[in-house]
Amino acid sequence: MKRANPSNTKKNSEHAPSCDWRSPRNKGARDDSNRIYRYKGNFRWSGVKTEKYKQKDGGWSAISRNVLIGNQGETCKFHLRYFEIEPDGYSSLERHRHEHVVVCIRGKGKIRIGEKTYSLNYLDTAYVAPDTVHQLANPYDEPFGFFCIVNAKRDRPKPVKKISGS
Amino acid sequence: MKRANPSNTKKNSEHAPSCDWRSPRNKGARDDSNRIYRYKGNFRWSGVKTEKYKQKDGGWSAISRNVLIGNQGETCKFHLRYFEIEPDGYSSLERHRHEHVVVCIRGKGKIRIGEKTYSLNYLDTAYVAPDTVHQLANPYDEPFGFFCIVNAKRDRPKPVKKISGS
């Protein structure tokens, strides 16, 4: 099932840091081959590393990341990540040019888009347009998990202190 | 929440027909604004039309499509669709340059990638690399539903009669 595609892997390495979280630097060999990531239960996948980040500057808290598609040399123009926010956790309030597509698959949470905040329940799907201030948070008692799809090549998020328009 | 982005919408209109199914021609106004599609239950979303296709040339059968992201002027470089295959249904056997990311979210099914066939259960995630012959099928008694993420700009699928290599 191997299918190397060296002509495209260089472009893939140009992606900017992931929104809301640190850069998912590619550490493994680039390998644009077919693959299946088996779901192991408890929102974990075989072959997908769960990465945890601690709060540094008060910008975010209690989030883990699983990069399903995007860290192993895939040539597609998007990355698929699964994020999980523990109770009372939140992502940084920020904006950037690239879009977000968020699909809730575990628990429930909140998403702030511009000046409004919306609840997200199972399979609710949000589209965050370019340059929109946004933040995800979990004010509930159970983990809030969601897929977040982004462009493979994307700009660096800009932290926002206070919302000024949407 | 409106956020028009006319400079990018032109590019978006250049996408080729969707893999395995007919072209999801954009019929509505282009509108790159923030939005949330609420899950209504039974694998349907508020504001997302369920499109059904009948078999024409024996290539595919019993599939419905819901384009969550990609038909309304979104500027992201990918489209998010939910497909559902009824019992005994299947997609066409084909190949193309663009990649597929498939995430099973309803029931279970089969995915043929190259010369191999794999089962797909809840949250199993498949990456189909460029130029790989592939097909999705549902040999089970319950509906098989999955997200399929593709590049917004993608090449036209080429039907395959018989597999010759992966």
Boltz contact constraints between the chains, C-beta under 6 A:
constraints:
  - contact:
      token1: [A, 1]
      token2: [B, 114]
      max_distance: 6.0
  - contact:
      token1: [A, 1]
      token2: [B, 166]
      max_distance: 6.0
  - contact:
      token1: [A, 3]
      token2: [B, 129]
      max_distance: 6.0
  - contact:
      token1: [A, 32]
      token2: [B, 129]
      max_distance: 6.0
  - contact:
      token1: [A, 33]
      token2: [B, 129]
      max_distance: 6.0
  - contact:
      token1: [A, 34]
      token2: [B, 113]
      max_distance: 6.0
  - contact:
      token1: [A, 34]
      token2: [B, 128]
      max_distance: 6.0
  - contact:
      token1: [A, 34]
      token2: [B, 129]
      max_distance: 6.0
  - contact:
      token1: [A, 34]
      token2: [B, 132]
      max_distance: 6.0
  - contact:
      token1: [A, 35]
      token2: [B, 127]
      max_distance: 6.0
  - contact:
      token1: [A, 36]
      token2: [B, 118]
      max_distance: 6.0
  - contact:
      token1: [A, 36]
      token2: [B, 126]
      max_distance: 6.0
  - contact:
      token1: [A, 37]
      token2: [B, 125]
      max_distance: 6.0
  - contact:
      token1: [A, 38]
      token2: [B, 124]
      max_distance: 6.0
  - contact:
      token1: [A, 39]
      token2: [B, 123]
      max_distance: 6.0
  - contact:
      token1: [A, 39]
      token2: [B, 124]
      max_distance: 6.0
  - contact:
      token1: [A, 68]
      token2: [B, 125]
      max_distance: 6.0
  - contact:
      token1: [A, 69]
      token2: [B, 101]
      max_distance: 6.0
  - contact:
      token1: [A, 69]
      token2: [B, 127]
      max_distance: 6.0
  - contact:
      token1: [A, 76]
      token2: [B, 99]
      max_distance: 6.0
  - contact:
      token1: [A, 77]
      token2: [B, 77]
      max_distance: 6.0
  - contact:
      token1: [A, 77]
      token2: [B, 151]
      max_distance: 6.0
  - contact:
      token1: [A, 78]
      token2: [B, 78]
      max_distance: 6.0
  - contact:
      token1: [A, 80]
      token2: [B, 101]
      max_distance: 6.0
  - contact:
      token1: [A, 99]
      token2: [B, 76]
      max_distance: 6.0
  - contact:
      token1: [A, 101]
      token2: [B, 69]
      max_distance: 6.0
  - contact:
      token1: [A, 101]
      token2: [B, 80]
      max_distance: 6.0
  - contact:
      token1: [A, 113]
      token2: [B, 34]
      max_distance: 6.0
  - contact:
      token1: [A, 114]
      token2: [B, 1]
      max_distance: 6.0
  - contact:
      token1: [A, 118]
      token2: [B, 36]
      max_distance: 6.0
  - contact:
      token1: [A, 123]
      token2: [B, 39]
      max_distance: 6.0
  - contact:
      token1: [A, 124]
      token2: [B, 38]
      max_distance: 6.0
  - contact:
      token1: [A, 124]
      token2: [B, 39]
      max_distance: 6.0
  - contact:
      token1: [A, 125]
      token2: [B, 37]
      max_distance: 6.0
  - contact:
      token1: [A, 125]
      token2: [B, 68]
      max_distance: 6.0
  - contact:
      token1: [A, 126]
      token2: [B, 36]
      max_distance: 6.0
  - contact:
      token1: [A, 127]
      token2: [B, 35]
      max_distance: 6.0
  - contact:
      token1: [A, 127]
      token2: [B, 69]
      max_distance: 6.0
  - contact:
      token1: [A, 128]
      token2: [B, 34]
      max_distance: 6.0
  - contact:
      token1: [A, 129]
      token2: [B, 3]
      max_distance: 6.0
  - contact:
      token1: [A, 129]
      token2: [B, 32]
      max_distance: 6.0
  - contact:
      token1: [A, 129]
      token2: [B, 33]
      max_distance: 6.0
  - contact:
      token1: [A, 129]
      token2: [B, 34]
      max_distance: 6.0
  - contact:
      token1: [A, 132]
      token2: [B, 34]
      max_distance: 6.0
  - contact:
      token1: [A, 151]
      token2: [B, 77]
      max_distance: 6.0
  - contact:
      token1: [A, 166]
      token2: [B, 1]
      max_distance: 6.0
